[in-house]
Amino acid sequence: MNGRIEDLTGATLVAESGSKYIVTKQAGCGAQGVVYEEASGRYMIKFYYPADSKTIDTDILERVRFIRSIQMPKNFVSVIDVIISPYVGYVMEKVVDHKPLNSYLIPDKNKPFPEWYNQGLGLYERIIIGYVIAKAFGDLEKSNLSYCDISGNNILIKTDKGASVKMIDVDNVYIAGKG
């Protein structure tokens, strides 16, 4: 449990759409908030830490509603629904069978570097992944949007018959030049 948000495991939440979501377990936490798994296995739910400022919470809620309203490029997860109680948050699609980009960038301390680097297709695989990531950000830019939290933990990769790339933490998408 995080000290800034009560443990919501087992809670049933009603979103703005009227849909109900059952929170199962905490999947992670970061500087902005806490992420939980949802009982159906299809969604994740992110809650923001309370800002103790109605203005800040309102700004966050407006940004999440905006992100839900836009058509995200295919490599970015979609915001499915908005949560306003007990904390501001959103429901997003769950990405399965992917691993963080950092697993391709940061060597495994338990393996010799050549073995770590050459697992899979080595350089070739990394070039394909880099291309797909660059194309995804290009598609976002074509939509006049910017992603403001590029991190090896927010880019998830699956290499099976090509490269599947999914960007998470999409609440960091903004209209270019605003926000």
Secondary structure, DSSP 8 states (H G I E B T S, - for coil): -BTTB---TT-EEE-TTS-EEEEEEEEEE-SSEEEEEETTSSEEEEEE---S-HHHHHHHHHHHHHHHHS---TTB--EEEEE-SSS-EEEEE---S-EETHHHHS--TTS-HHHHHHSTTHHHHHHHHHHHHHHHHHHHHHTTEEE----TTTEEEEESSSEEEEE--GGGEEETT--
